[in-house]
Amino acid sequence: MYRYYLSSSDFGFPQALLLLLVVLPAVGAAVVALFPATRDRQARILATVVAGGTFAISLLLPLFPSSDRGWFAYTPLSSSPQLPWIDLDLPWVPDLGLRFHLAVDGISYPLVVLTGLLTVLCCAYTIRGSGRALSALLLVLEVGVLGTFLAFDLILFFVFFEVVLLPMYAVIAGWGGPDRRAAARKFVLYTLAGSVLLLLGVLLVVTRAGTGDLIALAGGGTLTRTTQCVAFALLAVAFAIKAPLWPLHTWLPDAHTEAPTVGSVILAGVLLKMGTYGLIRVAVGVLPQGAAWASPVLGALAAIAILAGSLICLRQHDLKRLIAYSSVGHMGFVLLGIATLTATGIQAALLGNVAHGLITGLLFFLAGAIKDRAGTGSLEQLSGLRETAPRLAGLFAFAAIASLGLPGLAGFWGEAFAVVAAVHRGGPLWITLAVLAAIGGALTAAYLLRLLRRVTHGPATPAVHAMSPAIAPAEWFAWAPLIALTLAVGLVPALVLTDTLGVQP
Amino acid sequence: MSQSVDHVALLPLYLAAGTAVLAFLADLFIARRAAVLATTWLGTLATAVSALAVGAHAGTFCTQGACSWVPTWPAAVTAALFAALTAGVLAFSAPALRVGFAPAGEFCFLLACSMTGGVVVAYAGDLISLIVGLETLTLPLYVLVGLRRPATAVAASASLTFFLISVVSTAIALLGIALNYAATGAVHLALLTAPSPSFRAVSEVGVALLVTGLAFKVAAVPLHAWAPATYDGAPIPIAAYLSTASKLGGILALAAVVTHLEARAILAILAVLTMTIGNVVALRQTRMIRLLAWSSIAQAGYILAALALGSPGVPAALAYAVFFITLEFLAFGVVVALCPPGASAGPITDFRGAGRRSPWLGAALVLSFAGLAGLPPGLAGLFAKLSVVDALIAHHWSWLAAVVVLNAVIALAYYVRVSALLYTLPPRIGLSVADPVLLDAALHPRLPITRPVAAALALTAALAVILGFAPQLLLNALT
């Protein structure tokens, strides 16, 4: 068992930072929730400050690298241990094998930063609008998501995975659109079904391996092939519901469409990433034999997801619903990358994750802004946006073009290299999947251009005529970082991959 | 031959029985409601403290290497829990007793008697003590279920249903014990072993009958039908007691039996039926207490699933029971606080918007329901589920673990429905003559929460939160 890293698990300043990353938003949420109703605005500002503080802490983490920064270099053959930069390992419930083990490394770090960033932006966005309870819930969501990305103990991972369920339900059911109840219920039951499978899989691994430590378990540990296959099947379905992978995606369009703008942003931006991250870290990382066994199925489903997502998008008539379905296609690329089980594929998946979080977050912000101003999200009633609100139309065009994967913007790298990885994997199956994914990529361009033609061009409809073109400062504040990062990651993808480059498959 | 009796080991029992007697005498001589309540309350406190203070101790009433009174740590913790639940029910009943809902003296006496039975069940080391304890726990409850002024037909029918079912179940359990004694010659739990081959059939029938009799007490499906009707007809605090303390008695008895006797198959069947049917029927409930009753049936199914493992599952089952009882008691407490003193709870739709009107009560109920569903922020419930599923998977009963977790998904559907209703805005009225929120607030004035109820709720909620963050405290205490 790899216990030699223990020397780095003393409690020092870096460990305190890691702990604070989870504790600060939790405490912040409690304080914000306890604010009196008369001080609603102050509470929302406080929530933004807390989220900002958390984001700042997340930016500090790379200043404390451990001496040896090795990425986990997963291939089915090698199983070198993951060495986190900062490691915090405390006992919590020994009888259940649960340790409070947080750590951060190159796989989780970009997602941690993304979560911190999107939460700040969403909290800032809610300062204009509705109640402090929403801000508090956003902070609770942040606790769950950050905890999931940081957890290095399987059971702790599960506990944090569960934390987001009810707050997200409350966000959708409390602040959503007209059909929010049904959408929220569908979301919560679907995702709970996923997480109970996760519970079974996690406990199966922990009881058979005798430890929940992800570092010790990396590469499979002592698990037999049968256990690995069973556990992988359970975990893969659990994460596929969360990601979501076709055909388990049906909760997603309703949830996204009915959720308030910030809910959609968090849901698409970071909650879906819990699924793909879990697949990389836990399912593939801990159960390589199971992953090798199931990878053709996973790859085929991912390719179908890309095609199905694109085809469904071509027929959508609602702005938010279209963007929601586009997530199915984009996450399909991420899953295809993971399914190839090559270093290129997994790096493509990491990039795709971050890019999707940035671009879809931006798209949902913009769609929410358009819907709020025009009072409708129906594509029939939206057209000619560039005549009445040229800036908004320009931003929307930028986001849509980024989403379709124009080289030079963030969306390109993840999708292109997922296809490249599939080709590299070779064999008739993977070549076919690569071709299908490439066709899906072309379809993605088709539906996003159709969307742009509908919304920005053509004669202005009455709804669009009545829109106010002004963009509020809070909106600029929420959108500008996403625009800048979409460009930055597109031009320098190494920003996301610094710690994972130089690994040969 | 005289037996040496260790009175220190028996201290919790003395104090519990003394509480009952004192309550009776206080009512006789002082005849003031407050004095009787205070006496009983102090008695329950003393019982709880003494149980924890005695802790693990040498057994007493011993013969042939086995004892009838076995003070172990799990016994001490559960005895203290019985006393704490009694104290909580007293606090919840205080407003109703103040308005003359039931005679305080009789109420306190009966409740203290029931607590005494609970203490006996916790410490019992032989099957006879176990049954005597269970009966002492249950007998006063027949009266308490129906004890209300003015008497109503619903309460009387609830009481009678409960009485008949209990008597039948006790008879079945006794027959089981008798058959088992005939086969093995043992009543002490420590001496219960597999019988010689020629008596195996008799012993197996005996165990099956014993488990069946005890399954009535925990309201396991198909022996559950009394529970929803009885809970709904009983005063809410007594329903809380039935669904927590009375159920704990049955669980402890079952745990004692399965530790020593083979009953895995029958318990596995009961567990699957109980959790599945409990959850599915709970989905369709429209009355608050019935919903809690069916959910409590389903929760007992998870405990039975752990008990189906035999002795390895007992710690997980007890841990689940304690977590569940804390959360369930909290839920009942919130319902007590949201209803006028002595009133019944009524349909679930009456609770619409209650969380907006009383944020603290709403938060407590959400904490409780989240915990019962096994989700954060109810971490106590999450760890409860985790310990049961962990035990099942570790002992290669993965199929039963799968049934447990799938049931958790069904259960979430109704927990989430009720929780969401607490925060739903009032329905729009046809004419916009008034702000619906203001109108709703005027129609549903916030009821004042009396101090005992508030204190009991705060303590239960605090316990639920503490157990959520430090479940190891409980797991240590139970082993």
Interface residues (C-beta under 8 A of the other chain):
Chain A: W92 V93 P94 D95 L96 G97 L98 G144 I155 V159 E162 V163 L165 L166 Y169 A173 G174 R181 A184 R185 V188 L189 L192 A193 V196 L197 L199 L200 L203 L204 V206 T207
Chain B: A370 L375 P376 P377 L379 L382 F383 K385 L386 S387 V389 D390 I393 A394 S398 A401 A402 V405 L406 A408 V409 L412 A413 V416 R417 A420 Y423 P471 Q472 L475 N476 T479
